[in-house]
């Protein structure tokens, strides 16, 4: 049996109105088309549903048996369809973001504030977690978008490059003041070779940013050495401020460096860039809200990169 919802609705309407002409008008189809639909149901059920005369349309015993079942089915499906439509509306007005701690604490407040002022009816939600978990949340559909340095492609994930940041070294400002006599010096350039005699601190070995750093430290024979390791950029910056060691990180961390007494210098010979991405689940539709949020994120990061160039000059 293959009776469609449209056929059931038509049957219920004819039975309720007792008139094919008025039912066809309500359904916006021809009377002939409605008659064909009813014959198709009768053929599938193997029984006549209506007794028709020139003046009236009445249900047969089979029609009376089918009516309560068809009416309940149509009503329940209409109710569920309405609920699903509501879910869709709620989904369109909820934006779930996943990001790493540094992005969450130093970039997201500005992005959320700007976006919320333009879209006050949107419920913004932030999952603050480690990089690997950001991707997991997006893959499992628990977050709509993820932001971070995703260096490897994934089959179920679509990556969009938003901005490239350079690697920099971060050291204690008081160390710079001792060497130069200028306590206000906060930015500049430094060669990778300047790291030869530095006490280095870093992220865990499984961190993709640290892995990139190690490939370039290998050129000065400093790769994969035993060194103090910290899980978060904020901790690295704090340790650098305390002169525990020199940290290497992307210039996107400048927002966090502003609150610390540190000097930062873009590493050169060579300059090394790292891509900051937005990730979404592959195959998902991309609502307008996603585009708006992504655009303001790009504008914000472009300003950070411009500040890095300005302060170096």
Secondary structure as UniProt FT lines:
FT   HELIX           5..17
FT   HELIX           20..27
FT   HELIX           31..45
FT   STRAND          50..52
FT   STRAND          57..59
FT   HELIX           61..92
FT   STRAND          94..99
FT   HELIX           101..106
FT   HELIX           108..118
FT   TURN            120..121
FT   STRAND          123..128
FT   HELIX           131..139
FT   TURN            140..141
FT   STRAND          145..148
FT   TURN            155..156
FT   STRAND          157..172
FT   HELIX           173..180
FT   TURN            183..184
FT   STRAND          187..191
FT   HELIX           192..195
FT   TURN            196..197
FT   STRAND          200..202
FT   TURN            205..206
FT   HELIX           208..217
FT   HELIX           218..220
FT   TURN            223..224
FT   STRAND          228..229
FT   HELIX           233..241
FT   TURN            242..243
FT   STRAND          246..250
FT   HELIX           251..253
FT   HELIX           254..257
FT   TURN            258..259
FT   STRAND          262..268
FT   STRAND          273..281
FT   TURN            282..283
FT   HELIX           288..312
//
